[in-house]
Amino acid sequence: MPDKRFLWTMGLLALLLLASACAAGSSARALLQEDYAAMNNQELLIYYDQLNAAIAKQEGGAGGFGFGVGLGVGSGSFSVGASQGTYIEDPTEALRQQRNRVRLELARRGLQPADSTP
């Protein structure tokens, strides 16, 4: 039987991972709540960069592919499984749409983001 300290450590690790996943989603939601039309030009350019960073972070985060192999010692069973992570609420698409709206606002104001070429 596993040690109690080991179980507590694993439980705490799982809670920390869950909390960090929730924090990432809440920062994306906070970005989506911003009113970009009321921002001045400098704030709008910074906001555009923040959206790009949030999109890159979401795309590089959790939700990847997992593969597992199991062996039942007492029963003599063997299993193989694969899964693809899913998001309950994936903010990436909403962030992309917001970035596109901000890009249009930048163009309307005659501004060009630092990452684009003329």
Phi and psi in radians as a Rosetta constraint file:
Dihedral C 1 N 2 CA 2 C 2 CIRCULARHARMONIC -1.117 0.35
Dihedral N 2 CA 2 C 2 N 3 CIRCULARHARMONIC 2.604 0.35
Dihedral C 2 N 3 CA 3 C 3 CIRCULARHARMONIC -1.138 0.35
Dihedral N 3 CA 3 C 3 N 4 CIRCULARHARMONIC 2.538 0.35
Dihedral C 3 N 4 CA 4 C 4 CIRCULARHARMONIC -1.086 0.35
Dihedral N 4 CA 4 C 4 N 5 CIRCULARHARMONIC -0.664 0.35
Dihedral C 4 N 5 CA 5 C 5 CIRCULARHARMONIC -1.096 0.35
Dihedral N 5 CA 5 C 5 N 6 CIRCULARHARMONIC -0.687 0.35
Dihedral C 5 N 6 CA 6 C 6 CIRCULARHARMONIC -1.102 0.35
Dihedral N 6 CA 6 C 6 N 7 CIRCULARHARMONIC -0.776 0.35
Dihedral C 6 N 7 CA 7 C 7 CIRCULARHARMONIC -1.111 0.35
Dihedral N 7 CA 7 C 7 N 8 CIRCULARHARMONIC -0.734 0.35
Dihedral C 7 N 8 CA 8 C 8 CIRCULARHARMONIC -1.097 0.35
Dihedral N 8 CA 8 C 8 N 9 CIRCULARHARMONIC -0.733 0.35
Dihedral C 8 N 9 CA 9 C 9 CIRCULARHARMONIC -1.110 0.35
Dihedral N 9 CA 9 C 9 N 10 CIRCULARHARMONIC -0.777 0.35
Dihedral C 9 N 10 CA 10 C 10 CIRCULARHARMONIC -1.140 0.35
Dihedral N 10 CA 10 C 10 N 11 CIRCULARHARMONIC -0.688 0.35
Dihedral C 10 N 11 CA 11 C 11 CIRCULARHARMONIC -1.128 0.35
Dihedral N 11 CA 11 C 11 N 12 CIRCULARHARMONIC -0.732 0.35
Dihedral C 11 N 12 CA 12 C 12 CIRCULARHARMONIC -1.147 0.35
Dihedral N 12 CA 12 C 12 N 13 CIRCULARHARMONIC -0.701 0.35
Dihedral C 12 N 13 CA 13 C 13 CIRCULARHARMONIC -1.080 0.35
Dihedral N 13 CA 13 C 13 N 14 CIRCULARHARMONIC -0.751 0.35
Dihedral C 13 N 14 CA 14 C 14 CIRCULARHARMONIC -1.096 0.35
Dihedral N 14 CA 14 C 14 N 15 CIRCULARHARMONIC -0.720 0.35
Dihedral C 14 N 15 CA 15 C 15 CIRCULARHARMONIC -1.132 0.35
Dihedral N 15 CA 15 C 15 N 16 CIRCULARHARMONIC -0.694 0.35
Dihedral C 15 N 16 CA 16 C 16 CIRCULARHARMONIC -1.126 0.35
Dihedral N 16 CA 16 C 16 N 17 CIRCULARHARMONIC -0.726 0.35
Dihedral C 16 N 17 CA 17 C 17 CIRCULARHARMONIC -1.120 0.35
Dihedral N 17 CA 17 C 17 N 18 CIRCULARHARMONIC -0.723 0.35
Dihedral C 17 N 18 CA 18 C 18 CIRCULARHARMONIC -1.119 0.35
Dihedral N 18 CA 18 C 18 N 19 CIRCULARHARMONIC -0.739 0.35
Dihedral C 18 N 19 CA 19 C 19 CIRCULARHARMONIC -1.128 0.35
Dihedral N 19 CA 19 C 19 N 20 CIRCULARHARMONIC -0.695 0.35
Dihedral C 19 N 20 CA 20 C 20 CIRCULARHARMONIC -1.203 0.35
Dihedral N 20 CA 20 C 20 N 21 CIRCULARHARMONIC -0.604 0.35
Dihedral C 20 N 21 CA 21 C 21 CIRCULARHARMONIC -1.159 0.35
Dihedral N 21 CA 21 C 21 N 22 CIRCULARHARMONIC -0.700 0.35
Dihedral C 21 N 22 CA 22 C 22 CIRCULARHARMONIC -1.162 0.35
Dihedral N 22 CA 22 C 22 N 23 CIRCULARHARMONIC -0.664 0.35
Dihedral C 22 N 23 CA 23 C 23 CIRCULARHARMONIC -1.143 0.35
Dihedral N 23 CA 23 C 23 N 24 CIRCULARHARMONIC -0.664 0.35
Dihedral C 23 N 24 CA 24 C 24 CIRCULARHARMONIC -1.114 0.35
Dihedral N 24 CA 24 C 24 N 25 CIRCULARHARMONIC -0.727 0.35
Dihedral C 24 N 25 CA 25 C 25 CIRCULARHARMONIC -1.175 0.35
Dihedral N 25 CA 25 C 25 N 26 CIRCULARHARMONIC -0.632 0.35
Dihedral C 25 N 26 CA 26 C 26 CIRCULARHARMONIC -1.246 0.35
Dihedral N 26 CA 26 C 26 N 27 CIRCULARHARMONIC -0.580 0.35
Dihedral C 26 N 27 CA 27 C 27 CIRCULARHARMONIC -1.187 0.35
Dihedral N 27 CA 27 C 27 N 28 CIRCULARHARMONIC -0.615 0.35
Dihedral C 27 N 28 CA 28 C 28 CIRCULARHARMONIC -1.167 0.35
Dihedral N 28 CA 28 C 28 N 29 CIRCULARHARMONIC -0.718 0.35
Dihedral C 28 N 29 CA 29 C 29 CIRCULARHARMONIC -1.133 0.35
Dihedral N 29 CA 29 C 29 N 30 CIRCULARHARMONIC -0.643 0.35
Dihedral C 29 N 30 CA 30 C 30 CIRCULARHARMONIC -1.124 0.35
Dihedral N 30 CA 30 C 30 N 31 CIRCULARHARMONIC -0.678 0.35
Dihedral C 30 N 31 CA 31 C 31 CIRCULARHARMONIC -1.106 0.35
Dihedral N 31 CA 31 C 31 N 32 CIRCULARHARMONIC -0.672 0.35
Dihedral C 31 N 32 CA 32 C 32 CIRCULARHARMONIC -1.226 0.35
Dihedral N 32 CA 32 C 32 N 33 CIRCULARHARMONIC -0.332 0.35
Dihedral C 32 N 33 CA 33 C 33 CIRCULARHARMONIC -1.431 0.35
Dihedral N 33 CA 33 C 33 N 34 CIRCULARHARMONIC -0.233 0.35
Dihedral C 33 N 34 CA 34 C 34 CIRCULARHARMONIC -1.149 0.35
Dihedral N 34 CA 34 C 34 N 35 CIRCULARHARMONIC 2.512 0.35
Dihedral C 34 N 35 CA 35 C 35 CIRCULARHARMONIC -1.693 0.35
Dihedral N 35 CA 35 C 35 N 36 CIRCULARHARMONIC 1.614 0.35
Dihedral C 35 N 36 CA 36 C 36 CIRCULARHARMONIC -1.217 0.35
Dihedral N 36 CA 36 C 36 N 37 CIRCULARHARMONIC -0.436 0.35
Dihedral C 36 N 37 CA 37 C 37 CIRCULARHARMONIC -1.179 0.35
Dihedral N 37 CA 37 C 37 N 38 CIRCULARHARMONIC -0.457 0.35
Dihedral C 37 N 38 CA 38 C 38 CIRCULARHARMONIC -1.545 0.35
Dihedral N 38 CA 38 C 38 N 39 CIRCULARHARMONIC -0.059 0.35
Dihedral C 38 N 39 CA 39 C 39 CIRCULARHARMONIC -1.413 0.35
Dihedral N 39 CA 39 C 39 N 40 CIRCULARHARMONIC 2.637 0.35
Dihedral C 39 N 40 CA 40 C 40 CIRCULARHARMONIC -1.386 0.35
Dihedral N 40 CA 40 C 40 N 41 CIRCULARHARMONIC 3.083 0.35
Dihedral C 40 N 41 CA 41 C 41 CIRCULARHARMONIC -1.057 0.35
Dihedral N 41 CA 41 C 41 N 42 CIRCULARHARMONIC -0.781 0.35
Dihedral C 41 N 42 CA 42 C 42 CIRCULARHARMONIC -1.121 0.35
Dihedral N 42 CA 42 C 42 N 43 CIRCULARHARMONIC -0.773 0.35
Dihedral C 42 N 43 CA 43 C 43 CIRCULARHARMONIC -1.094 0.35
Dihedral N 43 CA 43 C 43 N 44 CIRCULARHARMONIC -0.657 0.35
Dihedral C 43 N 44 CA 44 C 44 CIRCULARHARMONIC -1.146 0.35
Dihedral N 44 CA 44 C 44 N 45 CIRCULARHARMONIC -0.722 0.35
Dihedral C 44 N 45 CA 45 C 45 CIRCULARHARMONIC -1.127 0.35
Dihedral N 45 CA 45 C 45 N 46 CIRCULARHARMONIC -0.708 0.35
Dihedral C 45 N 46 CA 46 C 46 CIRCULARHARMONIC -1.138 0.35
Dihedral N 46 CA 46 C 46 N 47 CIRCULARHARMONIC -0.732 0.35
Dihedral C 46 N 47 CA 47 C 47 CIRCULARHARMONIC -1.085 0.35
Dihedral N 47 CA 47 C 47 N 48 CIRCULARHARMONIC -0.704 0.35
Dihedral C 47 N 48 CA 48 C 48 CIRCULARHARMONIC -1.060 0.35
Dihedral N 48 CA 48 C 48 N 49 CIRCULARHARMONIC -0.753 0.35
Dihedral C 48 N 49 CA 49 C 49 CIRCULARHARMONIC -1.128 0.35
Dihedral N 49 CA 49 C 49 N 50 CIRCULARHARMONIC -0.669 0.35
Dihedral C 49 N 50 CA 50 C 50 CIRCULARHARMONIC -1.123 0.35
Dihedral N 50 CA 50 C 50 N 51 CIRCULARHARMONIC -0.684 0.35
Dihedral C 50 N 51 CA 51 C 51 CIRCULARHARMONIC -1.101 0.35
Dihedral N 51 CA 51 C 51 N 52 CIRCULARHARMONIC -0.775 0.35
Dihedral C 51 N 52 CA 52 C 52 CIRCULARHARMONIC -1.054 0.35
Dihedral N 52 CA 52 C 52 N 53 CIRCULARHARMONIC -0.741 0.35
Dihedral C 52 N 53 CA 53 C 53 CIRCULARHARMONIC -1.143 0.35
Dihedral N 53 CA 53 C 53 N 54 CIRCULARHARMONIC -0.701 0.35
Dihedral C 53 N 54 CA 54 C 54 CIRCULARHARMONIC -1.154 0.35
Dihedral N 54 CA 54 C 54 N 55 CIRCULARHARMONIC -0.683 0.35
Dihedral C 54 N 55 CA 55 C 55 CIRCULARHARMONIC -1.132 0.35
Dihedral N 55 CA 55 C 55 N 56 CIRCULARHARMONIC -0.782 0.35
Dihedral C 55 N 56 CA 56 C 56 CIRCULARHARMONIC -1.079 0.35
Dihedral N 56 CA 56 C 56 N 57 CIRCULARHARMONIC -0.683 0.35
Dihedral C 56 N 57 CA 57 C 57 CIRCULARHARMONIC -1.168 0.35
Dihedral N 57 CA 57 C 57 N 58 CIRCULARHARMONIC -0.734 0.35
Dihedral C 57 N 58 CA 58 C 58 CIRCULARHARMONIC -1.158 0.35
Dihedral N 58 CA 58 C 58 N 59 CIRCULARHARMONIC -0.694 0.35
Dihedral C 58 N 59 CA 59 C 59 CIRCULARHARMONIC -1.232 0.35
Dihedral N 59 CA 59 C 59 N 60 CIRCULARHARMONIC -0.499 0.35
Dihedral C 59 N 60 CA 60 C 60 CIRCULARHARMONIC -1.626 0.35
Dihedral N 60 CA 60 C 60 N 61 CIRCULARHARMONIC 0.040 0.35
Dihedral C 60 N 61 CA 61 C 61 CIRCULARHARMONIC -1.565 0.35
Dihedral N 61 CA 61 C 61 N 62 CIRCULARHARMONIC -2.639 0.35
Dihedral C 61 N 62 CA 62 C 62 CIRCULARHARMONIC -1.149 0.35
Dihedral N 62 CA 62 C 62 N 63 CIRCULARHARMONIC 2.996 0.35
Dihedral C 62 N 63 CA 63 C 63 CIRCULARHARMONIC 1.819 0.35
Dihedral N 63 CA 63 C 63 N 64 CIRCULARHARMONIC 0.275 0.35
Dihedral C 63 N 64 CA 64 C 64 CIRCULARHARMONIC -1.367 0.35
Dihedral N 64 CA 64 C 64 N 65 CIRCULARHARMONIC -2.725 0.35
Dihedral C 64 N 65 CA 65 C 65 CIRCULARHARMONIC -1.834 0.35
Dihedral N 65 CA 65 C 65 N 66 CIRCULARHARMONIC 2.418 0.35
Dihedral C 65 N 66 CA 66 C 66 CIRCULARHARMONIC -2.196 0.35
Dihedral N 66 CA 66 C 66 N 67 CIRCULARHARMONIC 2.552 0.35
Dihedral C 66 N 67 CA 67 C 67 CIRCULARHARMONIC -2.357 0.35
Dihedral N 67 CA 67 C 67 N 68 CIRCULARHARMONIC 2.366 0.35
Dihedral C 67 N 68 CA 68 C 68 CIRCULARHARMONIC -2.436 0.35
Dihedral N 68 CA 68 C 68 N 69 CIRCULARHARMONIC 2.610 0.35
Dihedral C 68 N 69 CA 69 C 69 CIRCULARHARMONIC -2.226 0.35
Dihedral N 69 CA 69 C 69 N 70 CIRCULARHARMONIC 2.333 0.35
Dihedral C 69 N 70 CA 70 C 70 CIRCULARHARMONIC -2.193 0.35
Dihedral N 70 CA 70 C 70 N 71 CIRCULARHARMONIC 2.584 0.35
Dihedral C 70 N 71 CA 71 C 71 CIRCULARHARMONIC -2.364 0.35
Dihedral N 71 CA 71 C 71 N 72 CIRCULARHARMONIC 2.106 0.35
Dihedral C 71 N 72 CA 72 C 72 CIRCULARHARMONIC -1.547 0.35
Dihedral N 72 CA 72 C 72 N 73 CIRCULARHARMONIC 1.917 0.35
Dihedral C 72 N 73 CA 73 C 73 CIRCULARHARMONIC -1.164 0.35
Dihedral N 73 CA 73 C 73 N 74 CIRCULARHARMONIC -0.903 0.35
Dihedral C 73 N 74 CA 74 C 74 CIRCULARHARMONIC -1.260 0.35
Dihedral N 74 CA 74 C 74 N 75 CIRCULARHARMONIC -0.609 0.35
Dihedral C 74 N 75 CA 75 C 75 CIRCULARHARMONIC -1.630 0.35
Dihedral N 75 CA 75 C 75 N 76 CIRCULARHARMONIC -0.207 0.35
Dihedral C 75 N 76 CA 76 C 76 CIRCULARHARMONIC 1.294 0.35
Dihedral N 76 CA 76 C 76 N 77 CIRCULARHARMONIC 0.365 0.35
Dihedral C 76 N 77 CA 77 C 77 CIRCULARHARMONIC -1.639 0.35
Dihedral N 77 CA 77 C 77 N 78 CIRCULARHARMONIC 2.741 0.35
Dihedral C 77 N 78 CA 78 C 78 CIRCULARHARMONIC -2.432 0.35
Dihedral N 78 CA 78 C 78 N 79 CIRCULARHARMONIC 2.383 0.35
Dihedral C 78 N 79 CA 79 C 79 CIRCULARHARMONIC -2.461 0.35
Dihedral N 79 CA 79 C 79 N 80 CIRCULARHARMONIC 2.635 0.35
Dihedral C 79 N 80 CA 80 C 80 CIRCULARHARMONIC -2.272 0.35
Dihedral N 80 CA 80 C 80 N 81 CIRCULARHARMONIC 2.419 0.35
Dihedral C 80 N 81 CA 81 C 81 CIRCULARHARMONIC -2.546 0.35
Dihedral N 81 CA 81 C 81 N 82 CIRCULARHARMONIC 2.698 0.35
Dihedral C 81 N 82 CA 82 C 82 CIRCULARHARMONIC -2.395 0.35
Dihedral N 82 CA 82 C 82 N 83 CIRCULARHARMONIC 2.558 0.35
Dihedral C 82 N 83 CA 83 C 83 CIRCULARHARMONIC -2.561 0.35
Dihedral N 83 CA 83 C 83 N 84 CIRCULARHARMONIC 2.693 0.35
Dihedral C 83 N 84 CA 84 C 84 CIRCULARHARMONIC -2.048 0.35
Dihedral N 84 CA 84 C 84 N 85 CIRCULARHARMONIC 2.211 0.35
Dihedral C 84 N 85 CA 85 C 85 CIRCULARHARMONIC -1.118 0.35
Dihedral N 85 CA 85 C 85 N 86 CIRCULARHARMONIC 2.555 0.35
Dihedral C 85 N 86 CA 86 C 86 CIRCULARHARMONIC -2.263 0.35
Dihedral N 86 CA 86 C 86 N 87 CIRCULARHARMONIC 2.722 0.35
Dihedral C 86 N 87 CA 87 C 87 CIRCULARHARMONIC -1.782 0.35
Dihedral N 87 CA 87 C 87 N 88 CIRCULARHARMONIC 2.428 0.35
Dihedral C 87 N 88 CA 88 C 88 CIRCULARHARMONIC -1.259 0.35
Dihedral N 88 CA 88 C 88 N 89 CIRCULARHARMONIC -0.756 0.35
Dihedral C 88 N 89 CA 89 C 89 CIRCULARHARMONIC -2.383 0.35
Dihedral N 89 CA 89 C 89 N 90 CIRCULARHARMONIC 1.672 0.35
Dihedral C 89 N 90 CA 90 C 90 CIRCULARHARMONIC -1.548 0.35
Dihedral N 90 CA 90 C 90 N 91 CIRCULARHARMONIC 1.962 0.35
Dihedral C 90 N 91 CA 91 C 91 CIRCULARHARMONIC -1.438 0.35
Dihedral N 91 CA 91 C 91 N 92 CIRCULARHARMONIC -0.040 0.35
Dihedral C 91 N 92 CA 92 C 92 CIRCULARHARMONIC -1.057 0.35
Dihedral N 92 CA 92 C 92 N 93 CIRCULARHARMONIC -0.778 0.35
Dihedral C 92 N 93 CA 93 C 93 CIRCULARHARMONIC -1.143 0.35
Dihedral N 93 CA 93 C 93 N 94 CIRCULARHARMONIC -0.708 0.35
Dihedral C 93 N 94 CA 94 C 94 CIRCULARHARMONIC -1.131 0.35
Dihedral N 94 CA 94 C 94 N 95 CIRCULARHARMONIC -0.660 0.35
Dihedral C 94 N 95 CA 95 C 95 CIRCULARHARMONIC -1.133 0.35
Dihedral N 95 CA 95 C 95 N 96 CIRCULARHARMONIC -0.701 0.35
Dihedral C 95 N 96 CA 96 C 96 CIRCULARHARMONIC -1.115 0.35
Dihedral N 96 CA 96 C 96 N 97 CIRCULARHARMONIC -0.750 0.35
Dihedral C 96 N 97 CA 97 C 97 CIRCULARHARMONIC -1.107 0.35
Dihedral N 97 CA 97 C 97 N 98 CIRCULARHARMONIC -0.729 0.35
Dihedral C 97 N 98 CA 98 C 98 CIRCULARHARMONIC -1.117 0.35
Dihedral N 98 CA 98 C 98 N 99 CIRCULARHARMONIC -0.721 0.35
Dihedral C 98 N 99 CA 99 C 99 CIRCULARHARMONIC -1.067 0.35
Dihedral N 99 CA 99 C 99 N 100 CIRCULARHARMONIC -0.708 0.35
Dihedral C 99 N 100 CA 100 C 100 CIRCULARHARMONIC -1.125 0.35
Dihedral N 100 CA 100 C 100 N 101 CIRCULARHARMONIC -0.705 0.35
Dihedral C 100 N 101 CA 101 C 101 CIRCULARHARMONIC -1.134 0.35
Dihedral N 101 CA 101 C 101 N 102 CIRCULARHARMONIC -0.696 0.35
Dihedral C 101 N 102 CA 102 C 102 CIRCULARHARMONIC -1.171 0.35
Dihedral N 102 CA 102 C 102 N 103 CIRCULARHARMONIC -0.680 0.35
Dihedral C 102 N 103 CA 103 C 103 CIRCULARHARMONIC -1.065 0.35
Dihedral N 103 CA 103 C 103 N 104 CIRCULARHARMONIC -0.711 0.35
Dihedral C 103 N 104 CA 104 C 104 CIRCULARHARMONIC -1.124 0.35
Dihedral N 104 CA 104 C 104 N 105 CIRCULARHARMONIC -0.690 0.35
Dihedral C 104 N 105 CA 105 C 105 CIRCULARHARMONIC -1.137 0.35
Dihedral N 105 CA 105 C 105 N 106 CIRCULARHARMONIC -0.697 0.35
Dihedral C 105 N 106 CA 106 C 106 CIRCULARHARMONIC -1.075 0.35
Dihedral N 106 CA 106 C 106 N 107 CIRCULARHARMONIC -0.766 0.35
Dihedral C 106 N 107 CA 107 C 107 CIRCULARHARMONIC -1.118 0.35
Dihedral N 107 CA 107 C 107 N 108 CIRCULARHARMONIC -0.687 0.35
Dihedral C 107 N 108 CA 108 C 108 CIRCULARHARMONIC -1.085 0.35
Dihedral N 108 CA 108 C 108 N 109 CIRCULARHARMONIC -0.616 0.35
Dihedral C 108 N 109 CA 109 C 109 CIRCULARHARMONIC -1.497 0.35
Dihedral N 109 CA 109 C 109 N 110 CIRCULARHARMONIC -0.043 0.35
Dihedral C 109 N 110 CA 110 C 110 CIRCULARHARMONIC 1.363 0.35
Dihedral N 110 CA 110 C 110 N 111 CIRCULARHARMONIC 0.389 0.35
Dihedral C 110 N 111 CA 111 C 111 CIRCULARHARMONIC -1.778 0.35
Dihedral N 111 CA 111 C 111 N 112 CIRCULARHARMONIC 2.699 0.35
Dihedral C 111 N 112 CA 112 C 112 CIRCULARHARMONIC -2.248 0.35
Dihedral N 112 CA 112 C 112 N 113 CIRCULARHARMONIC 2.205 0.35
Dihedral C 112 N 113 CA 113 C 113 CIRCULARHARMONIC -1.091 0.35
Dihedral N 113 CA 113 C 113 N 114 CIRCULARHARMONIC 2.711 0.35
Dihedral C 113 N 114 CA 114 C 114 CIRCULARHARMONIC -1.134 0.35
Dihedral N 114 CA 114 C 114 N 115 CIRCULARHARMONIC -0.468 0.35
Dihedral C 114 N 115 CA 115 C 115 CIRCULARHARMONIC -1.513 0.35
Dihedral N 115 CA 115 C 115 N 116 CIRCULARHARMONIC -0.052 0.35
Dihedral C 115 N 116 CA 116 C 116 CIRCULARHARMONIC -1.846 0.35
Dihedral N 116 CA 116 C 116 N 117 CIRCULARHARMONIC 2.705 0.35
Dihedral C 116 N 117 CA 117 C 117 CIRCULARHARMONIC -1.874 0.35
Dihedral N 117 CA 117 C 117 N 118 CIRCULARHARMONIC 2.596 0.35
